[in-house]
Amino acid sequence: MRQVRRTGGQVLGNGENRVRIVEVATRTDLKRFVQVPRHLYSGLAGFEPPLDFERMQLLDPRRAPFFGHGEAAFWLALDAAGRPLGRISAQYDRLTPPERAHIGHFGCLEAVDDAAVVAALIATARDWHARRGRRVLQGPYTFSINEEAGLQVEGQEHGAMILMPWHPPYLGAHVEAAGLVPVKDLLAYVIDLDHAAKWRGMTVAKASGQGQMTTRMLDLAALDREAELMTELFNASWNDNWGFVPLAAPELATLLKVSRPILRANHATFIEVDGKVSAFAFGLPNAYELFRGLNGRLLPFNWARAAYRLLTHRFDSYRFTLLGVRSDLRDTTFGARLPMAAIAQLFSQNRNPGSLEMSWILDDNTRMRRIIERIGGTVYKRYRLYGDAGPAGGGTGAAP
């Protein structure tokens, strides 16, 4: 961990109502930071704590790929007895396009049902960015729009999904009370697989002049190479999307490797035209199914339960995670059909996945929403990004 001089932190209130904001300075602090959600939300309907070691992989500057192109700081909100009341991060991704370099991001936001705690945390993140010349705040992102983005405002009762955030229903109102306004909504769809079954095996007609089309699955023996391919196609497909920041191949490679115990070749499909990868679709089973009841811990005894489940469990839910099309095909009629073909092929490779989540989709991405709704998707969760009011921060002052 990056070392900082320890202080008493910022103190707000007095007596039993005192809130102390303390910067994370050691690995012990970071482990405590990771464990905050389960201390705050245990018992809330739909909440499942992520595994501690997986969160450490994501947040630890010594291990997380984000820190190869970004910087971050973390804070805890503590009560008078030193118990956690909340947490937040502030971060900046050096891959951010220059026209958005004035925007600083916050993330990892969790808090008790107390507007003062949330306001203190957001003010701390704002101050960190202001001291670095970034005058606008936006989030939450952990750490970027390519990872866990948004604050969940609907659908908490449906439970946690792999690589998607979970927040209690009260938190959004406290963020707005702290002065931030809605910027953009991100949607999660659930697919009616009985309806979607008719799309399995769908093919796309070749355009004039196009050569041989083939499909293949994920090469588990070459995950670094596959990550490079998927990153290239993903960035080519979404580079004009709202809030786009390039996905870095090392981050995707790390995700694939961390997910290796549950990753199978049929979790991705690649469409090749004349031997050149032209489109892909990728999804993962919902790992939360394996870890229910473990309270985020594998040690000392839960590892055996997790290992047994890994060997015997049949997943009931999956998340469709990434989609991409070659840049020179994206704006052609042929290229426009490739995403549907890739999705259909992914369906055909996973014939009994139970429920399938497709997330996330910008609420104003009507083209992608139509594709998903054509195959039986319905919105069942909603996540919201917040920012400062006005054009610079993207805020409108009203929910999208």
C-alpha positions as semicolon CSV with decimal commas, in nm:
position;residue;x (nm);y (nm);z (nm)
1;M;0,000;0,000;0,000
2;R;0,099;0,361;-0,057
3;Q;0,200;0,506;0,280
4;V;0,053;0,832;0,413
5;R;0,107;1,015;0,738
6;R;-0,156;0,898;0,984
7;T;-0,372;1,163;1,145
8;G;-0,693;1,166;1,339
9;G;-0,877;1,240;1,017
10;Q;-1,153;1,492;0,955
11;V;-1,398;1,498;1,247
12;L;-1,760;1,605;1,208
13;G;-2,021;1,635;1,483
14;N;-1,958;1,568;1,849
15;G;-2,010;1,305;2,117
16;E;-2,192;0,995;2,002
17;N;-2,272;1,165;1,670
18;R;-1,908;1,220;1,582
19;V;-1,799;1,103;1,236
20;R;-1,428;1,068;1,164
21;I;-1,303;1,041;0,804
22;V;-0,973;0,850;0,792
23;E;-0,762;0,778;0,486
24;V;-0,663;0,418;0,420
25;A;-0,288;0,393;0,473
26;T;-0,200;0,026;0,529
27;R;-0,304;-0,317;0,405
28;T;-0,486;-0,369;0,733
29;D;-0,683;-0,051;0,663
30;L;-0,758;-0,174;0,311
31;K;-0,885;-0,508;0,441
32;R;-1,115;-0,319;0,675
33;F;-1,227;-0,102;0,383
34;V;-1,311;-0,416;0,184
35;Q;-1,523;-0,555;0,468
36;V;-1,737;-0,242;0,518
37;P;-2,037;-0,355;0,305
38;R;-2,097;-0,672;0,503
39;H;-2,079;-0,482;0,832
40;L;-2,334;-0,227;0,709
41;Y;-2,573;-0,433;0,497
42;S;-2,584;-0,778;0,654
43;G;-2,947;-0,889;0,668
44;L;-3,075;-0,651;0,399
45;A;-3,286;-0,826;0,134
46;G;-3,082;-0,905;-0,176
47;F;-2,739;-0,830;-0,029
48;E;-2,457;-1,080;-0,076
49;P;-2,104;-0,983;0,033
50;P;-1,837;-1,031;-0,234
51;L;-1,534;-1,240;-0,147
52;D;-1,267;-1,048;0,042
53;F;-0,982;-1,182;-0,168
54;E;-1,157;-1,085;-0,494
55;R;-1,211;-0,730;-0,366
56;M;-0,846;-0,708;-0,260
57;Q;-0,746;-0,812;-0,612
58;L;-0,958;-0,526;-0,746
59;L;-0,848;-0,255;-0,500
60;D;-0,491;-0,331;-0,391
61;P;-0,250;-0,094;-0,571
62;R;0,013;-0,368;-0,573
63;R;-0,212;-0,609;-0,763
64;A;-0,490;-0,425;-0,948
65;P;-0,421;-0,349;-1,317
66;F;-0,602;-0,014;-1,284
67;F;-0,302;0,132;-1,104
68;G;-0,091;0,083;-1,416
69;H;-0,281;0,376;-1,569
70;G;-0,461;0,538;-1,276
71;E;-0,440;0,659;-0,918
72;A;-0,681;0,632;-0,626
73;A;-0,724;0,706;-0,257
74;F;-0,961;0,543;-0,007
75;W;-1,131;0,666;0,312
76;L;-1,331;0,516;0,596
77;A;-1,603;0,694;0,791
78;L;-1,588;0,584;1,156
79;D;-1,806;0,655;1,458
80;A;-1,682;0,761;1,802
81;A;-1,605;0,398;1,890
82;G;-1,413;0,336;1,568
83;R;-1,688;0,133;1,401
84;P;-1,737;0,177;1,025
85;L;-2,016;0,401;0,904
86;G;-1,915;0,412;0,539
87;R;-1,639;0,433;0,283
88;I;-1,548;0,601;-0,046
89;S;-1,271;0,617;-0,304
90;A;-1,153;0,896;-0,530
91;Q;-0,972;0,798;-0,847
92;Y;-0,846;0,924;-1,181
93;D;-0,783;0,717;-1,492
94;R;-0,502;0,854;-1,711
95;L;-0,673;0,693;-2,012
96;T;-0,954;0,948;-1,976
97;P;-0,996;1,151;-2,299
98;P;-0,856;1,507;-2,268
99;E;-1,197;1,671;-2,305
100;R;-1,304;1,505;-1,978
101;A;-0,981;1,556;-1,785
102;H;-1,157;1,808;-1,558
103;I;-1,387;1,534;-1,421
104;G;-1,280;1,340;-1,113
105;H;-1,448;1,013;-1,023
106;F;-1,554;0,868;-0,690
107;G;-1,642;0,506;-0,619
108;C;-1,666;0,227;-0,360
109;L;-1,942;0,430;-0,194
110;E;-2,116;0,251;0,092
111;A;-2,279;0,406;0,397
112;V;-2,530;0,372;0,675
113;D;-2,867;0,543;0,634
114;D;-2,734;0,885;0,734
115;A;-2,716;1,182;0,497
116;A;-2,441;1,349;0,700
117;V;-2,210;1,049;0,660
118;V;-2,263;1,038;0,284
119;A;-2,210;1,414;0,254
120;A;-1,883;1,393;0,448
121;L;-1,754;1,111;0,228
122;I;-1,844;1,287;-0,096
123;A;-1,687;1,611;0,028
124;T;-1,366;1,420;0,102
125;A;-1,350;1,277;-0,250
126;R;-1,428;1,619;-0,397
127;D;-1,147;1,781;-0,199
128;W;-0,896;1,518;-0,316
129;H;-0,978;1,596;-0,679
130;A;-0,989;1,973;-0,626
131;R;-0,634;1,966;-0,490
132;R;-0,534;1,804;-0,820
133;G;-0,712;2,058;-1,038
134;R;-1,024;1,857;-1,117
135;R;-1,325;2,075;-1,048
136;V;-1,611;1,837;-1,133
137;L;-1,712;1,519;-0,948
138;Q;-1,891;1,220;-1,100
139;G;-1,962;0,861;-0,998
140;P;-1,978;0,610;-0,853
141;Y;-1,730;0,406;-1,055
142;T;-1,516;0,123;-0,915
143;F;-1,281;0,214;-1,069
144;S;-1,402;0,309;-1,417
145;I;-1,700;0,288;-1,647
146;N;-1,553;-0,041;-1,772
147;E;-1,577;-0,201;-1,428
148;E;-1,853;-0,160;-1,168
149;A;-2,042;0,157;-1,258
150;G;-2,342;0,329;-1,107
151;L;-2,536;0,323;-0,781
152;Q;-2,820;0,072;-0,775
153;V;-3,154;0,250;-0,742
154;E;-3,395;-0,028;-0,848
155;G;-3,407;-0,407;-0,830
156;Q;-3,210;-0,468;-0,510
157;E;-3,444;-0,753;-0,418
158;H;-3,322;-0,956;-0,715
159;G;-2,987;-1,014;-0,548
160;A;-2,625;-0,960;-0,643
161;M;-2,478;-1,026;-0,988
162;I;-2,114;-1,084;-1,076
163;L;-1,922;-0,762;-1,151
164;M;-2,223;-0,540;-1,078
165;P;-2,265;-0,320;-0,769
166;W;-2,534;-0,358;-0,504
167;H;-2,655;-0,067;-0,290
168;P;-2,938;-0,022;-0,039
169;P;-3,243;0,173;-0,161
170;Y;-3,179;0,474;0,066
171;L;-2,833;0,562;-0,066
172;G;-2,931;0,749;-0,383
173;A;-3,135;1,007;-0,192
174;H;-2,838;1,080;0,035
175;V;-2,610;1,129;-0,268
176;E;-2,854;1,386;-0,406
177;A;-2,882;1,552;-0,065
178;A;-2,503;1,595;-0,079
179;G;-2,544;1,812;-0,389
180;L;-2,500;1,571;-0,679
181;V;-2,766;1,523;-0,945
182;P;-2,851;1,233;-1,179
183;V;-2,632;1,218;-1,489
184;K;-2,712;0,888;-1,658
185;D;-2,901;0,566;-1,592
186;L;-2,756;0,223;-1,669
187;L;-2,996;-0,066;-1,720
188;A;-2,975;-0,437;-1,651
189;Y;-3,203;-0,662;-1,853
190;V;-3,313;-1,014;-1,767
191;I;-3,380;-1,241;-2,061
192;D;-3,685;-1,464;-2,095
193;L;-3,492;-1,764;-2,224
194;D;-3,804;-1,946;-2,347
195;H;-3,861;-1,653;-2,581
196;A;-3,492;-1,617;-2,660
197;A;-3,460;-1,984;-2,755
198;K;-3,588;-1,910;-3,103
199;W;-3,281;-1,693;-3,163
200;R;-3,041;-1,979;-3,102
201;G;-2,863;-2,082;-3,417
202;M;-2,954;-1,758;-3,593
203;T;-2,720;-1,681;-3,880
204;V;-2,636;-1,356;-4,053
205;A;-2,628;-1,332;-4,430
206;K;-2,291;-1,248;-4,575
207;A;-2,260;-0,919;-4,754
208;S;-2,142;-0,907;-5,112
209;G;-1,768;-0,956;-5,122
210;Q;-1,749;-1,112;-4,776
211;G;-1,564;-1,440;-4,754
212;Q;-1,602;-1,743;-4,534
213;M;-1,766;-1,696;-4,193
214;T;-1,686;-1,926;-3,902
215;T;-1,740;-1,921;-3,527
216;R;-1,522;-2,041;-3,244
217;M;-1,529;-2,045;-2,865
218;L;-1,287;-1,905;-2,606
219;D;-0,933;-2,046;-2,610
220;L;-0,867;-2,113;-2,242
221;A;-0,500;-2,181;-2,313
222;A;-0,443;-1,832;-2,454
223;L;-0,631;-1,592;-2,227
224;D;-0,387;-1,303;-2,274
225;R;-0,431;-1,322;-2,651
226;E;-0,808;-1,352;-2,620
227;A;-0,813;-1,049;-2,390
228;E;-0,623;-0,847;-2,651
229;L;-0,874;-0,945;-2,921
230;M;-1,177;-0,867;-2,707
231;T;-1,030;-0,537;-2,591
232;E;-0,962;-0,425;-2,947
233;L;-1,314;-0,508;-3,063
234;F;-1,481;-0,366;-2,751
235;N;-1,297;-0,034;-2,780
236;A;-1,373;-0,012;-3,153
237;S;-1,743;-0,070;-3,086
238;W;-1,799;0,168;-2,798
239;N;-1,551;0,452;-2,851
240;D;-1,828;0,703;-2,928
241;N;-2,045;0,589;-2,636
242;W;-2,121;0,830;-2,352
243;G;-1,842;0,834;-2,092
244;F;-1,614;0,604;-2,294
245;V;-1,273;0,528;-2,149
246;P;-1,064;0,267;-2,333
247;L;-1,066;-0,078;-2,179
248;A;-0,710;-0,190;-2,101
249;A;-0,620;-0,544;-2,208
250;P;-0,437;-0,625;-1,880
251;E;-0,757;-0,554;-1,686
252;L;-0,960;-0,793;-1,900
253;A;-0,683;-1,054;-1,887
254;T;-0,683;-1,031;-1,507
255;L;-1,062;-1,074;-1,501
256;L;-1,037;-1,386;-1,717
257;K;-0,764;-1,534;-1,499
258;V;-0,936;-1,454;-1,169
259;S;-1,254;-1,608;-1,313
260;R;-1,070;-1,917;-1,438
261;P;-1,230;-2,158;-1,185
262;I;-1,575;-2,083;-1,331
263;L;-1,468;-1,988;-1,685
264;R;-1,549;-2,227;-1,969
265;A;-1,477;-2,217;-2,341
266;N;-1,847;-2,173;-2,420
267;H;-1,864;-1,848;-2,222
268;A;-1,742;-1,654;-2,526
269;T;-1,805;-1,675;-2,897
270;F;-1,600;-1,520;-3,176
271;I;-1,726;-1,469;-3,531
272;E;-1,448;-1,478;-3,788
273;V;-1,468;-1,353;-4,147
274;D;-1,193;-1,491;-4,369
275;G;-1,006;-1,597;-4,057
276;K;-1,017;-1,251;-3,899
277;V;-1,209;-1,205;-3,573
278;S;-1,489;-0,962;-3,657
279;A;-1,725;-0,981;-3,357
280;F;-1,747;-1,140;-3,015
281;A;-1,984;-1,188;-2,723
282;F;-1,877;-1,282;-2,370
283;G;-2,056;-1,375;-2,048
284;L;-1,988;-1,527;-1,707
285;P;-2,188;-1,737;-1,461
286;N;-2,296;-1,556;-1,147
287;A;-2,024;-1,648;-0,897
288;Y;-2,237;-1,519;-0,609
289;E;-2,428;-1,848;-0,630
290;L;-2,115;-2,028;-0,509
291;F;-2,049;-1,798;-0,216
292;R;-2,391;-1,751;-0,057
293;G;-2,372;-1,799;0,316
294;L;-1,992;-1,763;0,329
295;N;-2,007;-1,396;0,441
296;G;-1,729;-1,301;0,199
297;R;-1,471;-1,529;0,360
298;L;-1,301;-1,845;0,239
299;L;-1,076;-1,893;0,543
300;P;-1,046;-2,078;0,767
301;F;-1,314;-2,333;0,675
302;N;-1,533;-2,195;0,396
303;W;-1,283;-2,285;0,124
304;A;-1,394;-2,650;0,144
305;R;-1,760;-2,554;0,101
306;A;-1,671;-2,330;-0,193
307;A;-1,459;-2,602;-0,355
308;Y;-1,739;-2,856;-0,322
309;R;-1,989;-2,615;-0,474
310;L;-1,748;-2,538;-0,757
311;L;-1,733;-2,908;-0,845
312;T;-2,105;-2,982;-0,811
313;H;-2,298;-2,658;-0,864
314;R;-2,510;-2,595;-1,172
315;F;-2,544;-2,221;-1,225
316;D;-2,891;-2,071;-1,249
317;S;-2,788;-1,721;-1,357
318;Y;-2,538;-1,574;-1,598
319;R;-2,435;-1,225;-1,697
320;F;-2,378;-1,124;-2,058
321;T;-2,083;-0,890;-2,007
322;L;-1,906;-0,772;-2,323
323;L;-1,982;-0,731;-2,692
324;G;-1,770;-0,599;-2,976
325;V;-1,755;-0,560;-3,356
326;R;-1,464;-0,478;-3,586
327;S;-1,434;-0,102;-3,646
328;D;-1,446;-0,121;-4,028
329;L;-1,769;-0,323;-4,013
330;R;-1,947;-0,137;-3,735
331;D;-2,136;0,111;-3,954
332;T;-2,225;-0,135;-4,231
333;T;-2,549;-0,329;-4,264
334;F;-2,351;-0,651;-4,235
335;G;-2,169;-0,527;-3,926
336;A;-2,492;-0,413;-3,764
337;R;-2,620;-0,771;-3,779
338;L;-2,310;-0,924;-3,624
339;P;-2,396;-0,840;-3,259
340;M;-2,725;-1,030;-3,287
341;A;-2,547;-1,323;-3,449
342;A;-2,284;-1,326;-3,174
343;I;-2,551;-1,315;-2,903
344;A;-2,744;-1,595;-3,073
345;Q;-2,431;-1,808;-3,097
346;L;-2,361;-1,750;-2,728
347;F;-2,715;-1,871;-2,654
348;S;-2,658;-2,183;-2,863
349;Q;-2,337;-2,260;-2,672
350;N;-2,515;-2,229;-2,334
351;R;-2,841;-2,416;-2,373
352;N;-2,949;-2,434;-2,009
353;P;-2,827;-2,117;-1,841
354;G;-3,139;-2,044;-1,637
355;S;-3,177;-1,666;-1,630
356;L;-2,947;-1,438;-1,825
357;E;-2,869;-1,079;-1,731
358;M;-2,751;-0,840;-2,000
359;S;-2,582;-0,542;-1,842
360;W;-2,523;-0,271;-1,843
361;I;-2,693;-0,071;-2,120
362;L;-2,720;0,309;-2,132
363;D;-3,082;0,408;-2,093
364;D;-3,065;0,620;-2,410
365;N;-2,892;0,353;-2,623
366;T;-3,211;0,280;-2,814
367;R;-3,040;0,065;-3,076
368;M;-2,896;-0,181;-2,825
369;R;-3,211;-0,177;-2,615
370;R;-3,420;-0,275;-2,919
371;I;-3,188;-0,569;-2,990
372;I;-3,221;-0,695;-2,633
373;E;-3,596;-0,641;-2,620
374;R;-3,638;-0,830;-2,949
375;I;-3,496;-1,138;-2,781
376;G;-3,723;-1,109;-2,479
377;G;-3,526;-0,884;-2,243
378;T;-3,697;-0,672;-1,978
379;V;-3,541;-0,413;-1,748
380;Y;-3,520;-0,545;-1,391
381;K;-3,242;-0,339;-1,233
382;R;-3,137;0,023;-1,267
383;Y;-2,811;0,194;-1,173
384;R;-2,755;0,569;-1,161
385;L;-2,450;0,785;-1,214
386;Y;-2,439;1,120;-1,036
387;G;-2,241;1,436;-1,096
388;D;-2,228;1,807;-1,044
389;A;-2,513;2,008;-1,195
390;G;-2,455;2,180;-1,527
391;P;-2,301;2,082;-1,861
392;A;-1,948;2,038;-1,725
393;G;-2,061;1,766;-1,487
394;G;-2,326;1,619;-1,713
395;G;-2,595;1,669;-1,449
396;T;-2,950;1,758;-1,542
397;G;-3,101;1,787;-1,197
398;A;-3,367;1,527;-1,278
399;A;-3,360;1,152;-1,304
400;P;-3,319;1,038;-1,665
